[in-house]
Amino acid sequence: MADIDFPDDLLALERSAWEQIQAGSLTVDTARAVQEAVTAFAAEAKLSRLDVEMALKRVVRHSETEAAT
């Protein structure tokens, strides 16, 4: 899968959700907002929602690991 150029607002939303997950405080509203944003972005970019979600999580959650390789 090619690299996806995610908009800053989608990255920020996923980062916020990831921080909440790590703190054990993820809300339904945040999770829903991320899913809706991912779905909208995937439709607009004509990409699989699953591929978009996986790539977004990889960028946000594993950016330090990928930067080192």
N, CA, C and O atoms as a printed pandas DataFrame, in Angstrom:
     atom_number atom_name residue_name chain_id  residue_number  x_coord  y_coord  z_coord
0              1         N          MET        A               1    0.853   -1.178    0.000
1              2        CA          MET        A               1    0.000    0.000    0.000
2              3         C          MET        A               1    0.897    1.239    0.000
3              4         O          MET        A               1    1.860    1.334    0.761
4              5         N          ALA        A               2    0.558    2.164   -0.860
5              6        CA          ALA        A               2    1.327    3.408   -0.948
6              7         C          ALA        A               2    1.099    4.255    0.302
7              8         O          ALA        A               2    0.104    4.101    1.011
8              9         N          ASP        A               3    2.045    5.145    0.546
9             10        CA          ASP        A               3    1.893    6.075    1.668
10            11         C          ASP        A               3    0.679    6.957    1.425
11            12         O          ASP        A               3    0.419    7.386    0.301
12            13         N          ILE        A               4   -0.050    7.218    2.484
13            14        CA          ILE        A               4   -1.240    8.053    2.394
14            15         C          ILE        A               4   -0.914    9.406    3.009
15            16         O          ILE        A               4   -0.325    9.476    4.088
16            17         N          ASP        A               5   -1.287   10.457    2.339
17            18        CA          ASP        A               5   -1.066   11.812    2.828
18            19         C          ASP        A               5   -2.286   12.221    3.657
19            20         O          ASP        A               5   -3.275   12.721    3.122
20            21         N          PHE        A               6   -2.199   12.002    4.961
21            22        CA          PHE        A               6   -3.320   12.296    5.850
22            23         C          PHE        A               6   -3.386   13.784    6.162
23            24         O          PHE        A               6   -2.356   14.431    6.353
24            25         N          PRO        A               7   -4.612   14.329    6.212
25            26        CA          PRO        A               7   -4.746   15.732    6.615
26            27         C          PRO        A               7   -4.407   15.894    8.103
27            28         O          PRO        A               7   -4.574   14.964    8.892
28            29         N          ASP        A               8   -3.940   17.063    8.464
29            30        CA          ASP        A               8   -3.526   17.324    9.843
30            31         C          ASP        A               8   -4.642   17.096   10.854
31            32         O          ASP        A               8   -4.393   16.606   11.955
32            33         N          ASP        A               9   -5.879   17.452   10.483
33            34        CA          ASP        A               9   -6.975   17.285   11.437
34            35         C          ASP        A               9   -7.256   15.819   11.733
35            36         O          ASP        A               9   -7.609   15.477   12.861
36            37         N          LEU        A              10   -7.104   14.948   10.740
37            38        CA          LEU        A              10   -7.312   13.517   10.960
38            39         C          LEU        A              10   -6.196   12.946   11.830
39            40         O          LEU        A              10   -6.453   12.127   12.713
40            41         N          LEU        A              11   -4.970   13.370   11.587
41            42        CA          LEU        A              11   -3.847   12.938   12.421
42            43         C          LEU        A              11   -4.037   13.385   13.866
43            44         O          LEU        A              11   -3.796   12.617   14.797
44            45         N          ALA        A              12   -4.468   14.623   14.045
45            46        CA          ALA        A              12   -4.681   15.144   15.399
46            47         C          ALA        A              12   -5.786   14.382   16.113
47            48         O          ALA        A              12   -5.679   14.100   17.306
48            49         N          LEU        A              13   -6.833   14.052   15.397
49            50        CA          LEU        A              13   -7.937   13.307   15.989
50            51         C          LEU        A              13   -7.476   11.913   16.421
51            52         O          LEU        A              13   -7.818   11.461   17.515
52            53         N          GLU        A              14   -6.716   11.240   15.585
53            54        CA          GLU        A              14   -6.216    9.903   15.938
54            55         C          GLU        A              14   -5.216    9.989   17.090
55            56         O          GLU        A              14   -5.211    9.121   17.963
56            57         N          ARG        A              15   -4.373   11.017   17.106
57            58        CA          ARG        A              15   -3.431   11.188   18.221
58            59         C          ARG        A              15   -4.175   11.376   19.540
59            60         O          ARG        A              15   -3.793   10.818   20.569
60            61         N          SER        A              16   -5.232   12.161   19.492
61            62        CA          SER        A              16   -6.049   12.381   20.683
62            63         C          SER        A              16   -6.672   11.072   21.164
63            64         O          SER        A              16   -6.660   10.774   22.358
64            65         N          ALA        A              17   -7.210   10.305   20.239
65            66        CA          ALA        A              17   -7.804    9.014   20.601
66            67         C          ALA        A              17   -6.748    8.073   21.182
67            68         O          ALA        A              17   -7.011    7.380   22.165
68            69         N          TRP        A              18   -5.570    8.043   20.587
69            70        CA          TRP        A              18   -4.496    7.169   21.058
70            71         C          TRP        A              18   -4.062    7.565   22.481
71            72         O          TRP        A              18   -3.820    6.701   23.324
72            73         N          GLU        A              19   -3.970    8.865   22.733
73            74        CA          GLU        A              19   -3.639    9.330   24.087
74            75         C          GLU        A              19   -4.709    8.908   25.088
75            76         O          GLU        A              19   -4.399    8.493   26.204
76            77         N          GLN        A              20   -5.964    9.017   24.680
77            78        CA          GLN        A              20   -7.058    8.594   25.557
78            79         C          GLN        A              20   -7.025    7.088   25.795
79            80         O          GLN        A              20   -7.272    6.637   26.913
80            81         N          ILE        A              21   -6.727    6.314   24.774
81            82        CA          ILE        A              21   -6.621    4.855   24.928
82            83         C          ILE        A              21   -5.528    4.528   25.940
83            84         O          ILE        A              21   -5.728    3.713   26.840
84            85         N          GLN        A              22   -4.381    5.165   25.787
85            86        CA          GLN        A              22   -3.272    4.891   26.697
86            87         C          GLN        A              22   -3.594    5.285   28.129
87            88         O          GLN        A              22   -3.114    4.655   29.071
88            89         N          ALA        A              23   -4.405    6.322   28.297
89            90        CA          ALA        A              23   -4.785    6.785   29.637
90            91         C          ALA        A              23   -5.997    6.037   30.181
91            92         O          ALA        A              23   -6.388    6.234   31.332
92            93         N          GLY        A              24   -6.589    5.183   29.356
93            94        CA          GLY        A              24   -7.774    4.445   29.782
94            95         C          GLY        A              24   -9.019    5.311   29.848
95            96         O          GLY        A              24   -9.936    5.040   30.624
96            97         N          SER        A              25   -9.046    6.365   29.021
97            98        CA          SER        A              25  -10.163    7.302   29.104
98            99         C          SER        A              25  -10.835    7.570   27.754
99           100         O          SER        A              25  -11.477    8.605   27.577
100          101         N          LEU        A              26  -10.691    6.645   26.807
101          102        CA          LEU        A              26  -11.307    6.843   25.495
102          103         C          LEU        A              26  -12.820    6.912   25.641
103          104         O          LEU        A              26  -13.439    6.066   26.286
104          105         N          THR        A              27  -13.401    7.937   25.030
105          106        CA          THR        A              27  -14.853    8.097   25.088
106          107         C          THR        A              27  -15.482    7.594   23.789
107          108         O          THR        A              27  -14.825    7.503   22.752
108          109         N          VAL        A              28  -16.743    7.278   23.876
109          110        CA          VAL        A              28  -17.484    6.860   22.694
110          111         C          VAL        A              28  -17.489    7.991   21.669
111          112         O          VAL        A              28  -17.361    7.741   20.470
112          113         N          ASP        A              29  -17.632    9.208   22.124
113          114        CA          ASP        A              29  -17.655   10.349   21.208
114          115         C          ASP        A              29  -16.345   10.480   20.428
115          116         O          ASP        A              29  -16.360   10.749   19.227
116          117         N          THR        A              30  -15.236   10.292   21.098
117          118        CA          THR        A              30  -13.945   10.380   20.411
118          119         C          THR        A              30  -13.795    9.237   19.416
119          120         O          THR        A              30  -13.388    9.452   18.274
120          121         N          ALA        A              31  -14.121    8.026   19.847
121          122        CA          ALA        A              31  -14.018    6.867   18.957
122          123         C          ALA        A              31  -14.908    7.044   17.733
123          124         O          ALA        A              31  -14.501    6.735   16.613
124          125         N          ARG        A              32  -16.113    7.537   17.947
125          126        CA          ARG        A              32  -17.042    7.766   16.837
126          127         C          ARG        A              32  -16.499    8.841   15.899
127          128         O          ARG        A              32  -16.586    8.698   14.679
128          129         N          ALA        A              33  -15.948    9.899   16.447
129          130        CA          ALA        A              33  -15.407   10.979   15.623
130          131         C          ALA        A              33  -14.271   10.475   14.735
131          132         O          ALA        A              33  -14.181   10.844   13.564
132          133         N          VAL        A              34  -13.414    9.638   15.294
133          134        CA          VAL        A              34  -12.309    9.078   14.509
134          135         C          VAL        A              34  -12.866    8.204   13.388
135          136         O          VAL        A              34  -12.443    8.332   12.239
136          137         N          GLN        A              35  -13.798    7.326   13.705
137          138        CA          GLN        A              35  -14.357    6.431   12.692
138          139         C          GLN        A              35  -15.062    7.203   11.582
139          140         O          GLN        A              35  -14.926    6.870   10.405
140          141         N          GLU        A              36  -15.809    8.226   11.955
141          142        CA          GLU        A              36  -16.501    9.028   10.945
142          143         C          GLU        A              36  -15.502    9.761   10.056
143          144         O          GLU        A              36  -15.694    9.846    8.843
144          145         N          ALA        A              37  -14.439   10.289   10.654
145          146        CA          ALA        A              37  -13.424   11.001    9.884
146          147         C          ALA        A              37  -12.661   10.057    8.956
147          148         O          ALA        A              37  -12.375   10.402    7.809
148          149         N          VAL        A              38  -12.337    8.878    9.453
149          150        CA          VAL        A              38  -11.646    7.873    8.633
150          151         C          VAL        A              38  -12.528    7.459    7.471
151          152         O          VAL        A              38  -12.063    7.379    6.334
152          153         N          THR        A              39  -13.792    7.198    7.745
153          154        CA          THR        A              39  -14.728    6.781    6.699
154          155         C          THR        A              39  -14.873    7.857    5.632
155          156         O          THR        A              39  -14.849    7.558    4.438
156          157         N          ALA        A              40  -15.023    9.106    6.058
157          158        CA          ALA        A              40  -15.165   10.213    5.108
158          159         C          ALA        A              40  -13.897   10.388    4.271
159          160         O          ALA        A              40  -13.974   10.579    3.058
160          161         N          PHE        A              41  -12.730   10.323    4.921
161          162        CA          PHE        A              41  -11.470   10.481    4.201
162          163         C          PHE        A              41  -11.286    9.355    3.190
163          164         O          PHE        A              41  -10.883    9.599    2.053
164          165         N          ALA        A              42  -11.580    8.120    3.604
165          166        CA          ALA        A              42  -11.433    6.972    2.710
166          167         C          ALA        A              42  -12.339    7.106    1.489
167          168         O          ALA        A              42  -11.920    6.829    0.365
168          169         N          ALA        A              43  -13.567    7.527    1.712
169          170        CA          ALA        A              43  -14.500    7.700    0.592
170          171         C          ALA        A              43  -14.010    8.789   -0.357
171          172         O          ALA        A              43  -14.047    8.621   -1.576
172          173         N          GLU        A              44  -13.557    9.892    0.201
173          174        CA          GLU        A              44  -13.072   11.008   -0.606
174          175         C          GLU        A              44  -11.828   10.623   -1.406
175          176         O          GLU        A              44  -11.674   11.020   -2.561
176          177         N          ALA        A              45  -10.944    9.844   -0.777
177          178        CA          ALA        A              45   -9.697    9.442   -1.426
178          179         C          ALA        A              45   -9.856    8.182   -2.276
179          180         O          ALA        A              45   -8.912    7.738   -2.929
180          181         N          LYS        A              46  -11.067    7.611   -2.260
181          182        CA          LYS        A              46  -11.354    6.370   -2.989
182          183         C          LYS        A              46  -10.416    5.245   -2.567
183          184         O          LYS        A              46   -9.836    4.541   -3.393
184          185         N          LEU        A              47  -10.289    5.099   -1.230
185          186        CA          LEU        A              47   -9.461    4.055   -0.638
186          187         C          LEU        A              47  -10.320    3.195    0.279
187          188         O          LEU        A              47  -11.402    3.603    0.700
188          189         N          SER        A              48   -9.834    2.025    0.574
189          190        CA          SER        A              48  -10.512    1.156    1.528
190          191         C          SER        A              48  -10.469    1.788    2.919
191          192         O          SER        A              48   -9.417    2.245    3.365
192          193         N          ARG        A              49  -11.604    1.814    3.595
193          194        CA          ARG        A              49  -11.647    2.368    4.944
194          195         C          ARG        A              49  -10.693    1.610    5.849
195          196         O          ARG        A              49  -10.003    2.216    6.668
196          197         N          LEU        A              50  -10.647    0.300    5.711
197          198        CA          LEU        A              50   -9.759   -0.509    6.544
198          199         C          LEU        A              50   -8.295   -0.154    6.288
199          200         O          LEU        A              50   -7.513   -0.026    7.231
200          201         N          ASP        A              51   -7.925    0.005    5.025
201          202        CA          ASP        A              51   -6.543    0.377    4.698
202          203         C          ASP        A              51   -6.193    1.743    5.282
203          204         O          ASP        A              51   -5.097    1.945    5.805
204          205         N          VAL        A              52   -7.129    2.667    5.185
205          206        CA          VAL        A              52   -6.905    4.009    5.741
206          207         C          VAL        A              52   -6.733    3.924    7.250
207          208         O          VAL        A              52   -5.805    4.511    7.808
208          209         N          GLU        A              53   -7.619    3.200    7.907
209          210        CA          GLU        A              53   -7.544    3.087    9.372
210          211         C          GLU        A              53   -6.236    2.446    9.813
211          212         O          GLU        A              53   -5.592    2.924   10.747
212          213         N          MET        A              54   -5.844    1.375    9.151
213          214        CA          MET        A              54   -4.601    0.692    9.522
214          215         C          MET        A              54   -3.394    1.597    9.315
215          216         O          MET        A              54   -2.507    1.651   10.166
216          217         N          ALA        A              55   -3.355    2.304    8.197
217          218        CA          ALA        A              55   -2.227    3.189    7.911
218          219         C          ALA        A              55   -2.186    4.358    8.889
219          220         O          ALA        A              55   -1.113    4.759    9.338
220          221         N          LEU        A              56   -3.344    4.898    9.215
221          222        CA          LEU        A              56   -3.411    6.004   10.167
222          223         C          LEU        A              56   -2.896    5.577   11.532
223          224         O          LEU        A              56   -2.114    6.293   12.156
224          225         N          LYS        A              57   -3.330    4.417   11.993
225          226        CA          LYS        A              57   -2.861    3.917   13.294
226          227         C          LYS        A              57   -1.356    3.671   13.254
227          228         O          LYS        A              57   -0.652    3.958   14.222
228          229         N          ARG        A              58   -0.866    3.146   12.147
229          230        CA          ARG        A              58    0.572    2.888   12.027
230          231         C          ARG        A              58    1.353    4.198   12.124
231          232         O          ARG        A              58    2.369    4.270   12.816
232          233         N          VAL        A              59    0.881    5.227   11.433
233          234        CA          VAL        A              59    1.565    6.531   11.444
234          235         C          VAL        A              59    1.563    7.121   12.855
235          236         O          VAL        A              59    2.592    7.603   13.330
236          237         N          VAL        A              60    0.420    7.082   13.516
237          238        CA          VAL        A              60    0.303    7.719   14.833
238          239         C          VAL        A              60    0.957    6.883   15.929
239          240         O          VAL        A              60    1.678    7.419   16.770
240          241         N          ARG        A              61    0.714    5.599   15.926
241          242        CA          ARG        A              61    1.156    4.756   17.038
242          243         C          ARG        A              61    2.573    4.233   16.903
243          244         O          ARG        A              61    3.190    3.856   17.899
244          245         N          HIS        A              62    3.091    4.205   15.700
245          246        CA          HIS        A              62    4.406    3.599   15.495
246          247         C          HIS        A              62    5.358    4.519   14.751
247          248         O          HIS        A              62    6.308    4.044   14.129
248          249         N          SER        A              63    5.128    5.805   14.799
249          250        CA          SER        A              63    5.973    6.732   14.051
250          251         C          SER        A              63    7.424    6.713   14.511
251          252         O          SER        A              63    8.339    6.859   13.701
252          253         N          GLU        A              64    7.634    6.531   15.821
253          254        CA          GLU        A              64    9.007    6.495   16.332
254          255         C          GLU        A              64    9.729    5.253   15.815
255          256         O          GLU        A              64   10.908    5.320   15.469
256          257         N          THR        A              65    9.033    4.130   15.761
257          258        CA          THR        A              65    9.631    2.882   15.303
258          259         C          THR        A              65    9.998    2.982   13.834
259          260         O          THR        A              65   11.095    2.583   13.445
260          261         N          GLU        A              66    9.095    3.508   13.008
261          262        CA          GLU        A              66    9.350    3.612   11.578
262          263         C          GLU        A              66   10.422    4.652   11.277
263          264         O          GLU        A              66   11.168    4.499   10.310
264          265         N          ALA        A              67   10.512    5.692   12.076
265          266        CA          ALA        A              67   11.539    6.719   11.848
266          267         C          ALA        A              67   12.933    6.153   12.089
267          268         O          ALA        A              67   13.905    6.597   11.478
268          269         N          ALA        A              68   13.026    5.175   12.978
269          270        CA          ALA        A              68   14.318    4.588   13.314
270          271         C          ALA        A              68   14.794    3.609   12.257
271          272         O          ALA        A              68   15.984    3.301   12.199
272          273         N          THR        A              69   13.879    3.107   11.409
273          274        CA          THR        A              69   14.271    2.117   10.402
274          275         C          THR        A              69   14.613    2.736    9.092
275          276         O          THR        A              69   14.961    2.029    8.147
